[in-house]
Amino acid sequence: MAERRVNVGWAEGLHARPASIFVRAATAAGVPVTIAKADGNPVNAASMLAVLGLGAQGGEEIVLASDTEGADVALDRLAKLVSEGLEELPETV
């Protein structure tokens, strides 16, 4: 299983607008991805309610994971999005 550990780069954490940006990017990644707090249970990264339910705060560590072959590129892109608090999924990493 591939995984990336990153700190949330959005000051407000994964709430409302940042969560929406993240969920759209996770859906567009084309592979199933989970997200979890460092010590928590993973949830579907493409589910707005699940992501909001994490209550991830700015600066808090999260874990992105996928057991799909070839998920490394998708995880790298999502990790960059989250760690840098970007407004959209980066085209390249």
Order of alpha helices (4+ residues) and beta strands (2+ residues): beta-alpha-beta-beta-alpha-beta-alpha
